[in-house]
Structure formats: structure tokens, C-alpha cells
Amino acid sequence: MIDLSSEMADLWASLGSPAAGRSRIIQITAARTGEGASTVARELAHYAARKAGRSVWLVDLDLVTAAQHAALSAQARRYGELSGPVQASPDGSAFFTVEPPAQTADGTTWPDGGYLAAHRVGSARWWVTRFQRERLVGRQSVRLVPTADYWNALRRFAEVIIVDGPAPDRSRAALALAPFMDQTVLVVSADQADVRAPAQLRDAIVGAGGQVTGLFFNRAVVETPRFMKALLP
């Protein structure tokens, strides 16, 4: 594992300070799978947990593989052991809905938030979410809910919320939820000379009402590659 502490310090500083007394939601995404967005999201959460006064949450929008939970579990020596699951929704809301809804033993509807678990990472003040696909039964499916309800509820309990958004070649989650993020950072591999895909994602996020406030050039050796500067404002 490459130590990205210096890069995360630079990224953290470049994002600026949030409004006084307000939690900050930062989405990390990329135009293509394999650019390293999940690694950047995980390392930024790890860094932020050492800087924030309150808790940091790493929310994984991957509702299929729960990749962040798997990665943290596999690297427990670096990050710390994961705790058992607790509910990741303060009020039962979620950024998705499960259809058709399941019924509990007493005949009430199982809340969407009940499908989302959170695990404390080591002894630090940060948590990672995992969608519990094993709770789905029959022909239940999952659909994103483009509202601010879950994010507003989570803001009351976290100082920083890092959101790992899958690339659009796998899911539209990052784009659909971009309007509810305070900042979106695009991760771009420095060895990828074709900037059309990240430029298109940048424009799509802005068009959807989101804000692209940073670029992270993954695997850059010394400085921002000249051909990447076309993505900068």
C-alpha cells in the first residue's frame, strides 16, 4: 500500500474550509472504473478522521459489491478492525429505496434505512457504510432516491461525509446524487491521455446541479500533466 498521506493533506487543504457549524459532504468519483476513486475516498476519510473534531463517515454508493467495507476488512492492520454493524441511518431514511417493500413480523414495513449498515473503523472516529444485499428477498430491487433527506439527517452526526461514487460505466449514483453533495472531486489517472470522458462527467455533474471543486491526478509523478490542464477551470 502506497502512503498517500502527503497527497491527502494537499487535497484536504485545497478543498477549503466549510461554512461555520455546517458538516461537509465531499463526493469522490471518476469517469472510468479503475481510475482509483475508491482508494482516494478511503484515504481521504482516513486522513479527515485525524483532523475533524467530530466523526467522519465514508458512504459507499456501491450497492452491489460493498467494495469499501471489503477493502477496509482486508487491510485491518493499516486501518484497524471493523466493528459489528449498526444502523447507518439516523432516522430510517436512505438514499435508495427497496421495492417491493418487505414486511416485518408485526406487519409493519421494513424501512429502507434498515438495509444500510455502518461499521466503526478501528478506534478512530470514522465509519464506513455497507449495503446489506443479503437482506433482499425474492424479486426485490434497489432504486436511488434523489432527495436530501438522508444527507441532512447524517449531517447532524458527522463533521465530514466522504461519498465514494462509482464511475458512470457502472452506476449513475454519483451523477444522480451530485446535487446533494457540497463538493465533488474527480479522480483522473495521469497516465490516461484521453480527457474526454472526465470532461463529459464534469459537465454532466454541473448540469445536474452539482459542483466539481477539485481534480485529483492519480499516479502523477511530479506535476499536473499538461494534457490534463484542459479539465481545470
Residue frames relative to the residue before (quaternion, step in Angstrom):
aa qw qx qy qz dx dy dz
M 1.0000 0.0000 0.0000 0.0000 0.00 0.00 0.00
I 0.3421 -0.7371 0.5500 0.1928 3.57 -0.77 1.08
D 0.4132 -0.7002 0.5261 0.2495 3.56 -0.98 0.89
L 0.1020 -0.8193 0.5641 0.0103 3.57 -0.58 1.21
S 0.2619 0.8107 -0.4966 0.1659 3.59 1.22 0.34
S 0.6660 0.5037 -0.3069 0.4566 3.58 0.92 -0.90
E 0.6634 0.4999 -0.3005 0.4687 3.57 0.97 -0.89
M 0.6552 0.5015 -0.3184 0.4667 3.60 1.00 -0.77
A 0.6083 0.5412 -0.3529 0.4609 3.59 1.06 -0.68
D 0.6600 0.4983 -0.3013 0.4746 3.58 0.97 -0.85
L 0.6563 0.5044 -0.3121 0.4663 3.58 0.95 -0.89
W 0.6414 0.5320 -0.3187 0.4517 3.57 0.92 -0.93
A 0.6772 0.4891 -0.2921 0.4657 3.57 0.89 -0.92
S 0.6666 0.5276 -0.3092 0.4263 3.58 0.98 -0.82
L 0.6310 0.5583 -0.3321 0.4240 3.59 1.17 -0.51
G 0.4319 -0.7287 0.4412 0.2964 3.57 1.26 -0.21
S 0.5966 -0.5698 0.4381 0.3571 3.53 -1.35 -0.03
P 0.4552 -0.6758 0.4967 0.2988 3.60 -1.01 0.72
A 0.6549 -0.4678 0.3913 0.4462 3.55 -1.28 0.13
A 0.6050 -0.5948 0.3869 0.3613 3.56 -1.01 0.81
G 0.8495 0.1537 -0.1408 0.4846 3.52 -0.90 1.03
R 0.6571 0.5013 -0.3133 0.4678 3.60 1.22 0.07
S 0.4486 -0.6647 0.5290 0.2776 3.54 -0.99 0.88
R 0.2949 -0.7601 0.5597 0.1485 3.54 -1.21 0.56
I 0.1589 -0.7684 0.6148 0.0797 3.57 -0.98 0.92
I 0.0469 -0.8078 0.5860 -0.0417 3.55 -0.61 1.22
Q 0.1680 -0.7883 0.5856 0.0861 3.56 -0.62 1.10
I 0.1497 -0.7532 0.6359 0.0767 3.54 -1.08 0.89
T 0.1629 0.7889 -0.5761 0.1385 3.57 -0.70 1.03
A 0.2020 -0.7588 0.6056 0.1293 3.56 -1.32 0.08
A 0.5811 -0.6059 0.4203 0.3444 3.55 -1.22 0.45
R 0.7955 0.1850 -0.0763 0.5719 3.57 1.16 -0.62
T 0.5318 -0.6001 0.4939 0.3364 3.53 -1.12 0.70
G 0.7548 0.3762 -0.2791 0.4592 3.57 -0.99 0.83
E 0.5070 0.6580 -0.4230 0.3621 3.61 1.25 -0.01
G 0.5589 -0.6338 0.3772 0.3791 3.60 1.22 -0.35
A 0.3181 0.7826 -0.4908 0.2132 3.60 1.21 0.29
S 0.6534 0.5177 -0.3299 0.4430 3.61 0.93 -0.80
T 0.6312 0.5197 -0.3318 0.4704 3.57 1.02 -0.75
V 0.6564 0.5004 -0.3138 0.4693 3.59 0.93 -0.87
A 0.6444 0.5196 -0.3275 0.4556 3.61 0.93 -0.85
R 0.6726 0.4986 -0.2936 0.4613 3.57 0.92 -0.92
E 0.6928 0.4698 -0.2826 0.4684 3.58 0.88 -0.89
L 0.6286 0.5192 -0.3434 0.4662 3.59 1.06 -0.65
A 0.6359 0.5111 -0.3267 0.4772 3.60 1.02 -0.75
H 0.6236 0.5375 -0.3218 0.4676 3.56 1.04 -0.85
Y 0.6772 0.4771 -0.2863 0.4815 3.58 0.93 -0.87
A 0.6742 0.5161 -0.3014 0.4338 3.57 0.83 -0.99
A 0.6107 0.5710 -0.3537 0.4195 3.59 1.06 -0.69
R 0.6732 0.4702 -0.2940 0.4892 3.57 1.18 -0.49
K 0.7122 0.4428 -0.2477 0.4852 3.59 1.23 -0.31
A 0.6618 0.5440 -0.3127 0.4101 3.57 1.01 -0.75
G 0.4828 -0.6679 0.4861 0.2906 3.54 -1.15 0.60
R 0.7524 0.2402 -0.1548 0.5934 3.57 1.18 -0.61
S 0.7635 -0.4093 0.2492 0.4329 3.55 -1.29 -0.10
V 0.2802 -0.7140 0.6211 0.1610 3.51 -1.36 0.51
W 0.1411 -0.7836 0.6009 0.0700 3.57 -0.98 0.88
L 0.1836 -0.7310 0.6485 0.1067 3.51 -1.13 0.84
V 0.0959 -0.8176 0.5677 0.0029 3.56 -0.29 1.29
D 0.2174 -0.7948 0.5609 0.0801 3.53 -0.61 1.21
L 0.2550 -0.7885 0.5440 0.1318 3.59 -0.57 1.15
D 0.5090 0.6108 -0.4374 0.4201 3.59 1.27 0.01
L 0.1104 -0.8335 0.5411 0.0179 3.57 -0.24 1.30
V 0.6079 0.5550 -0.3466 0.4497 3.57 1.29 0.19
T 0.8370 0.2029 -0.0819 0.5015 3.59 0.66 -1.06
A 0.2440 -0.7819 0.5342 0.2090 3.63 1.22 -0.35
A 0.0490 0.8765 -0.4773 0.0394 3.54 0.95 0.96
Q 0.6407 0.5312 -0.3495 0.4303 3.61 0.97 -0.70
H 0.6357 0.5152 -0.3291 0.4714 3.58 0.94 -0.81
A 0.6597 0.5092 -0.3057 0.4604 3.57 0.95 -0.88
A 0.6717 0.5026 -0.3028 0.4523 3.60 0.90 -0.89
L 0.6700 0.4873 -0.3014 0.4720 3.58 0.94 -0.85
S 0.6235 0.5355 -0.3332 0.4620 3.58 1.05 -0.73
A 0.6943 0.4838 -0.2703 0.4592 3.56 0.99 -0.88
Q 0.7575 0.3204 -0.1792 0.5398 3.60 1.20 -0.47
A 0.1110 0.8459 -0.5125 0.0972 3.55 1.01 0.85
R 0.6061 0.5629 -0.3683 0.4244 3.61 1.05 -0.59
R 0.6870 0.4621 -0.2770 0.4877 3.58 1.11 -0.62
Y 0.8110 0.3097 -0.1308 0.4788 3.55 0.78 -1.05
G 0.5370 -0.5799 0.4323 0.4342 3.57 1.12 -0.66
E 0.5942 -0.5766 0.4249 0.3659 3.55 -1.20 0.51
L 0.4277 -0.6836 0.5292 0.2639 3.55 -1.15 0.66
S 0.4459 -0.6751 0.5196 0.2746 3.54 -1.07 0.77
G 0.6409 -0.4712 0.4130 0.4434 3.53 -1.29 -0.03
P 0.6271 -0.5840 0.3634 0.3657 3.60 -1.20 0.41
V 0.0428 -0.7308 0.6792 0.0521 3.49 -1.26 0.67
Q 0.6371 -0.5262 0.3779 0.4177 3.58 -1.21 0.28
A 0.3170 -0.7802 0.5185 0.1480 3.55 -0.87 1.00
S 0.6598 0.4615 -0.3129 0.5037 3.57 1.27 0.06
P 0.4097 -0.7395 0.4747 0.2449 3.60 -0.64 1.05
D 0.8265 0.1939 -0.0613 0.5249 3.58 1.06 -0.72
G 0.6481 -0.5297 0.3221 0.4424 3.60 1.23 0.27
S 0.5416 0.6076 -0.4131 0.4085 3.60 1.24 -0.16
A 0.0878 -0.7796 0.6181 0.0505 3.57 -1.29 0.27
F 0.4914 -0.6374 0.4989 0.3215 3.55 -1.30 0.24
F 0.7030 0.3210 -0.2334 0.5901 3.55 1.31 0.35
T 0.1786 -0.7452 0.6184 0.1742 3.53 -1.33 0.09
V 0.3188 -0.7366 0.5698 0.1766 3.55 -1.11 0.76
E 0.0411 -0.8174 0.5736 -0.0327 3.56 -0.78 1.09
P 0.5298 -0.2787 -0.7938 0.1075 1.58 -1.70 1.81
P 0.5949 -0.5852 0.3965 0.3827 3.62 -1.10 0.53
A 0.4135 -0.6954 0.5323 0.2492 3.53 -1.16 0.68
Q 0.3513 -0.7186 0.5630 0.2081 3.54 -1.22 0.53
T 0.3893 -0.6996 0.5472 0.2440 3.56 -1.05 0.78
A 0.7274 -0.4432 0.2997 0.4297 3.54 -1.31 0.18
D 0.7257 0.4170 -0.2512 0.4863 3.59 1.07 -0.64
G 0.6395 -0.5888 0.3065 0.3878 3.56 1.26 0.34
T 0.5475 0.5948 -0.4150 0.4175 3.59 1.24 0.05
T 0.5596 -0.6071 0.4470 0.3441 3.59 -1.26 0.34
W 0.4418 -0.6759 0.5232 0.2725 3.55 -0.94 0.92
P 0.3974 -0.7436 0.4743 0.2533 3.63 -0.62 1.04
D 0.5959 -0.5767 0.4167 0.3724 3.56 -1.11 0.65
G 0.6362 0.5564 -0.3286 0.4216 3.58 1.01 -0.78
G 0.5830 0.6047 -0.3637 0.4026 3.56 1.20 -0.40
Y 0.6281 0.5321 -0.3360 0.4576 3.58 1.26 -0.27
L 0.6885 0.4621 -0.2725 0.4880 3.59 1.23 -0.29
A 0.1319 -0.8000 0.5842 0.0350 3.57 -0.64 1.17
A 0.1881 -0.7482 0.6218 0.1353 3.53 -1.29 0.42
H 0.1392 -0.7783 0.6100 0.0537 3.55 -1.09 0.81
R 0.3905 -0.6930 0.5516 0.2510 3.56 -0.88 0.93
V 0.3210 -0.7503 0.5529 0.1685 3.57 -0.98 0.91
G 0.8308 -0.1245 0.0430 0.5407 3.58 -0.43 1.23
S 0.7090 -0.4031 0.3275 0.4771 3.53 -1.01 -0.86
A 0.4642 0.6910 -0.4339 0.3446 3.57 1.32 0.10
R 0.5303 -0.6294 0.4687 0.3208 3.52 -1.31 0.24
W 0.5867 0.5587 -0.4212 0.4078 3.54 0.74 1.00
W 0.2449 -0.7719 0.5837 0.0584 3.46 -1.24 0.77
V 0.1722 -0.7567 0.6198 0.1170 3.54 -1.20 0.58
T 0.3405 -0.7504 0.5307 0.1984 3.58 -0.99 0.80
R 0.0616 -0.7654 0.6384 0.0537 3.52 -1.31 0.42
F 0.3361 -0.7131 0.5785 0.2096 3.56 -0.86 0.98
Q 0.3054 -0.7860 0.5178 0.1439 3.56 -0.70 1.12
R 0.1559 -0.8304 0.5312 0.0625 3.55 0.21 1.29
E 0.5805 0.6022 -0.3781 0.3966 3.57 1.14 -0.51
R 0.6108 0.5539 -0.3497 0.4449 3.59 1.23 -0.27
L 0.5426 0.6114 -0.4110 0.4035 3.59 1.22 -0.28
V 0.0979 -0.7936 0.5993 0.0367 3.55 -1.03 0.79
G 0.8402 0.1886 -0.1316 0.4911 3.53 -1.22 0.54
R 0.7769 -0.3191 0.2637 0.4744 3.53 -0.90 -1.00
Q 0.2547 0.7793 -0.5344 0.2058 3.58 1.05 0.58
S 0.0748 -0.7785 0.6225 0.0312 3.54 -1.08 0.78
V 0.3722 -0.7281 0.5412 0.1961 3.56 -1.29 0.39
R 0.0464 -0.7908 0.6102 -0.0111 3.55 -0.95 0.97
L 0.4901 -0.6627 0.4829 0.2958 3.57 -0.99 0.84
V 0.2121 -0.7507 0.6132 0.1246 3.56 -1.17 0.69
P 0.2097 -0.8187 0.5234 0.1090 3.62 -0.30 1.21
T 0.4120 0.6527 -0.5334 0.3461 3.56 0.35 1.29
A 0.5368 -0.6454 0.4522 0.3014 3.55 -1.30 0.34
D 0.3804 0.7814 -0.4554 0.1930 3.61 1.25 -0.16
Y 0.7052 0.4568 -0.2833 0.4623 3.59 0.71 -1.02
W 0.6765 0.5098 -0.2976 0.4403 3.56 0.87 -0.94
N 0.6498 0.4999 -0.3193 0.4752 3.59 1.00 -0.74
A 0.6392 0.5178 -0.3264 0.4656 3.57 1.03 -0.74
L 0.6893 0.4845 -0.2865 0.4562 3.59 0.92 -0.90
R 0.5608 0.6160 -0.3867 0.3957 3.60 1.10 -0.61
R 0.6409 0.5548 -0.3339 0.4122 3.60 1.04 -0.69
F 0.7549 0.3848 -0.1936 0.4944 3.57 1.20 -0.46
A 0.7620 0.3174 -0.1684 0.5387 3.60 1.21 -0.30
E 0.4075 -0.6928 0.5363 0.2574 3.53 -1.13 0.65
V 0.7858 0.0880 -0.0235 0.6117 3.55 1.06 -0.82
I 0.0811 -0.7685 0.6341 0.0279 3.55 -0.96 0.93
I 0.1261 -0.7762 0.6165 0.0396 3.57 -0.61 1.20
V 0.1412 -0.8045 0.5758 0.0376 3.57 -0.71 1.10
D 0.2205 -0.7668 0.5930 0.1087 3.56 -0.75 1.09
G 0.0830 -0.8310 0.5500 0.0025 3.55 -0.30 1.30
P 0.4372 -0.7014 0.4903 0.2766 3.62 -0.70 0.99
A 0.5820 -0.5683 0.4517 0.3664 3.55 -1.20 0.54
P 0.5987 -0.6142 0.3771 0.3494 3.62 -1.06 0.65
D 0.5768 0.5616 -0.4035 0.4348 3.61 1.18 -0.20
R 0.7127 0.3858 -0.2523 0.5288 3.60 1.32 -0.08
S 0.8056 -0.0478 0.0993 0.5821 3.58 1.01 -0.80
R 0.3852 -0.7055 0.5436 0.2414 3.55 -1.22 0.53
A 0.3281 0.7924 -0.4717 0.2049 3.58 1.26 0.16
A 0.6681 0.5168 -0.3148 0.4330 3.59 0.83 -0.96
L 0.6814 0.4735 -0.2825 0.4813 3.57 0.99 -0.80
A 0.6753 0.5154 -0.3010 0.4333 3.58 0.89 -0.92
L 0.7596 0.3746 -0.1940 0.4949 3.57 1.03 -0.78
A 0.3863 0.7592 -0.4552 0.2592 3.59 1.28 -0.05
P 0.6427 0.5420 -0.3620 0.4026 3.68 0.90 -0.69
F 0.7038 0.4601 -0.2624 0.4734 3.60 1.19 -0.47
M 0.5607 0.5713 -0.3831 0.4610 3.55 1.34 0.11
D 0.4546 -0.6688 0.5059 0.3002 3.59 -1.04 0.67
Q 0.7924 0.0126 0.0340 0.6089 3.55 1.07 -0.78
T 0.1097 -0.7555 0.6390 0.0944 3.56 -1.18 0.61
V 0.1573 -0.7699 0.6154 0.0616 3.54 -0.94 0.99
L 0.2470 -0.7617 0.5833 0.1362 3.57 -0.84 0.99
V 0.2276 -0.7487 0.6093 0.1284 3.55 -0.97 0.92
V 0.0209 -0.7990 0.5988 -0.0510 3.55 -0.79 1.08
S 0.4026 -0.7016 0.5307 0.2531 3.58 -0.84 0.93
A 0.4429 -0.7141 0.4796 0.2528 3.55 -0.81 1.01
D 0.6701 0.4787 -0.3143 0.4722 3.60 1.18 -0.34
Q 0.5878 0.5364 -0.3770 0.4739 3.59 1.29 0.23
A 0.2518 -0.8292 0.4857 0.1150 3.57 -0.29 1.28
D 0.6439 0.5198 -0.3284 0.4553 3.61 1.18 -0.42
V 0.1232 -0.8337 0.5371 0.0362 3.59 -0.33 1.23
R 0.3980 0.7441 -0.4763 0.2473 3.60 1.19 0.07
A 0.6720 0.5100 -0.3123 0.4368 3.60 0.88 -0.89
P 0.6946 0.4339 -0.3096 0.4830 3.67 0.78 -0.79
A 0.6134 0.5372 -0.3566 0.4560 3.60 1.07 -0.61
Q 0.6504 0.5042 -0.3105 0.4757 3.57 1.01 -0.79
L 0.6464 0.5007 -0.3264 0.4742 3.61 1.00 -0.77
R 0.6098 0.5488 -0.3449 0.4560 3.58 0.99 -0.81
D 0.6945 0.4725 -0.2783 0.4658 3.57 0.83 -0.99
A 0.6467 0.5236 -0.3230 0.4509 3.59 1.03 -0.77
I 0.6438 0.5152 -0.3209 0.4660 3.58 0.99 -0.81
V 0.6570 0.4906 -0.3065 0.4834 3.58 0.92 -0.88
G 0.6607 0.5168 -0.3038 0.4517 3.59 0.97 -0.85
A 0.6753 0.4840 -0.2844 0.4784 3.58 1.17 -0.60
G 0.6219 -0.5614 0.3383 0.4285 3.56 1.28 -0.10
G 0.5328 0.6202 -0.4097 0.4045 3.59 1.26 0.20
Q 0.3480 -0.7191 0.5603 0.2189 3.54 -1.34 0.07
V 0.1769 -0.7506 0.6291 0.0973 3.56 -0.72 1.08
T 0.0281 -0.8515 0.5215 -0.0472 3.55 -0.29 1.29
G 0.8199 0.1201 -0.0796 0.5541 3.59 1.20 0.05
L 0.2004 -0.7307 0.6389 0.1334 3.49 -1.37 0.44
F 0.1221 -0.7628 0.6297 0.0820 3.55 -1.03 0.81
F 0.2174 -0.7941 0.5579 0.1043 3.55 -0.55 1.19
N 0.2193 -0.8110 0.5357 0.0844 3.52 -0.21 1.32
R 0.8344 0.1496 -0.1635 0.5046 3.52 -1.03 0.94
A 0.3625 0.6967 -0.5245 0.3288 3.58 1.14 0.57
V 0.3951 -0.7587 0.4750 0.2064 3.59 -0.83 0.97
V 0.8377 0.0690 -0.0015 0.5417 3.60 0.62 -1.08
E 0.8152 -0.0619 0.0995 0.5672 3.56 0.66 -1.07
T 0.6935 -0.4476 0.3508 0.4422 3.52 -1.31 0.16
P 0.4497 -0.6891 0.4860 0.2945 3.63 -0.69 1.00
R 0.5843 -0.6259 0.3893 0.3396 3.55 -0.94 0.89
F 0.6882 0.4890 -0.3059 0.4401 3.59 0.90 -0.85
M 0.6125 0.5525 -0.3544 0.4404 3.61 1.22 -0.35
K 0.5572 0.6464 -0.3950 0.3401 3.57 1.12 -0.48
A 0.5065 0.6385 -0.4223 0.3968 3.58 1.25 -0.16
L 0.6499 0.5206 -0.3129 0.4569 3.59 1.21 -0.44
L 0.6044 0.5874 -0.3554 0.4041 3.55 1.19 -0.44
P 0.5824 -0.5875 0.4218 0.3711 3.59 -1.11 0.65
